[in-house]
Amino acid sequence: MPRRRIRRPPTDEYKRLAAERIEHLFELAEGVFRKRSELADRYVQIAWKLAARYNIRFQPHLKRKFCRRCKSFWVPGTTCRVRTRPDPPRVIITCLRCGRITRLPYERKRAK
């Protein structure tokens, strides 16, 4: 008896849908953080799992919203500390939950 093939939707459709859900989860995390910070962290964990399952890279603006070690949602002054250094120019973000330090380079605007 021949085997029947299972039809699957294209993986591009799955990736597009997962990317939309990741964006939505970060919006939810921003909205709920003030009342329930642990729920915001859970939203970030779910978004991380979706990105890992469907092999999706986080967009740059989303990468800077959570700690990659403890998966906590970052709000400057509450869950992370943000400092700048002039030489070499960089932004230093310290997670206040696990202590991880993230350094992001930037270019200074030059006077004309």
Buried (B, 14 or more C-beta within 10 A) or exposed (E): EEEEEEEEEEEEEBEEEBBEBBBEBBEBBBEBBEEEBEEBBBBBBBBBEBBEEBEBEBEEEBEBBBBEEBBBBBBEEEBBBBEEEEEEEBBEBBBBBEEBEBEBEEEEEEEE
